[in-house]
Amino acid sequence: MPERALALGAEVVQIFSSNPRTWRARSAGPDEMAALVAGLRRHRLPLFFHTVYLINLASPEESLRQRSAESLAHALATGARAGAAGVVTHIGSHKGEGFDRVPGRVVAAVRTAEARAHALLTTLGQAPALPPLLLETGAGTGAVVGGRLEELAVLVEALGSQASPWESAALQPTSARSPEVGLCLDTAHLFAAGYPIHDTAGLDEVIHELREAALLNKVGLVHLNDSAGAFASNRDRHANPGEGLIGYEGLARVVRHPALTHVPFVLETPGADGHGPDLPNVALVKSMRAGAPAPPRGPARAAAGPAE
């Protein structure tokens, strides 16, 4: 992965901790993990892990929450072994029961995941600190949690204020404490959820709302995706940067916004050939960062990608 990232011109990477469409977890052996860490250091690449799509920390079904906690534990432990800059996760759906019960469920599931992650690391004879946990914004679809920033503010506060049981024990090492909790902003999701990030005033208003909710300094990553779904449509459909309804200028304002210039950006887009982010897309975003007023001409791109 580090060599492929270098070939794409990437400055930061995000990969899945295991196959995103199955519960089956795969743990890297010590030699493979050492090679990954060495490659990341050699190319100075910050790494983020993304959890599997099946996770539902907000589910009313206890068995699904437990399975989700196990999967999140694997991602956190893998992230700790790799020295990851963060682990991104979707929160899940309350299945129509309402948001009121979500915070308690999410806190309990995350605390369980943290404890099991530490247990996994202990069996490997390791005790690194867990990476930050980043809750991803949603597209506002149905009962899926995270489509509104106020929901995320409640969850971040709950996870930050309710310490893990082991943290009260004076003999526990610092590395056994809960990871920091923050946000991963997804531009396509925000746009689909009705946040007008595609224009200057709308983007400034979103930044203001994040600041007022004490979330702006919690943003640890941005998924820079254009949207094939219409504004406020609640449709989670990604498009290559500059080819969706947010557009080149809209995404360029996000990349260059003073409040976000210190935050890493990653692409979750179809790419020119439908096989994911590629050299042309990475170069295009670099042109946004450099202030290019319009996208450079290039070959036709792939159609919109699936929901993330």
Summary of the structure (lengths in Angstrom):
residues: 308
radius of gyration: 18.9
end to end distance: 20.2
largest distance: 60.4
contacts: 1055
relative contact order: 0.11
helix: 43%
strand: 11%
